[in-house]
Amino acid sequence: MLNDLLKNHNIILASGSPRRQQFFKELGLDFEVRLKPVKEEYPKRLQHFEISDYLSQLKALPFKEELKDNDILITSDTIVWHNNTALGKPNSEAEAFNMIQSMSNATHEVITSICFTTPTLQKTVNAITKVTFKSLTNDEINYYINTCKPFDKAGAYGIQEWIGQIGITKIEGSYFNVVGLPTHLLYKTLNSLVEN
């Protein structure tokens, strides 16, 4: 459906995430994957969705010079926001444990920003989902880290994995946003870009 509208455009997904690539396929989009390394650092003054907005725009920078008229580059970034702190991807088992333990018996926010870049415009949108964990035991946290190795995930967990199945008691907002991409927002924004 959306593909018909986009037939004169070339969609470029700048993400190595298998989850994001799968979402694009499930939406029926024709796209290509292009990857360029980016040092994901942001000014410390940024808060909340400002961080993911900034990082999604930062990921678009290396492509700016090579975009053609019919290209739409899509970059994205997800953070977990908890206790006024952005939780990124853990660097160790200890860090993963501390992240998950801090979210136990509490509600955090998952924020994903999507940046759409063409040679003439750039538009950034974001979605926020509130997720509540039950009180998790140390054994449950360790079991999850040992079996699922969540080191490629912001906040050290995947909602679609074991910890989400046994631990999440409430979710407010888009489930797919927590998995890694607010697909409703991607669909809506692509439609609006093509219509203009």
CORMO-V230571 format. One line per field, one symbol per residue. psi: psi as a letter, one per 20 degrees, with the letter a starting at -180 (. if undefined). burial: b if it has 16 or more other ideal C-beta (glycine too) atoms within 10 Angstrom, else e. Layout:
psi->???
burial->???
This chain:
psi->fhhghjhjqopoompjohgghhggghikpprqppppppomqqpiiqqcihghgghhhhhhgiighiprhjpopoqqppqpoplkqpobpqirhgggghgghhipkrprppppqppppriirpppqqqpppppqropqhggggggghhimlijppjkqphiaghhhihpiqpoapghghhipnhhhggghgghhhh.
burial->eeeeebeebebbbbbebebbeebbeebebebeeeeeeeeeebeeeeeebbbbbbbbbbbbeebeeebeeebbbbbbbbbbbbeeebbbbbeeeeebbebbebbeeeebbbbbbbbbbbeeeeebbbbbbebebeebeeebbeebbeebebeebbbbbbbebebbeebbeebeebbbbbbbbbbebbeebbeebeee
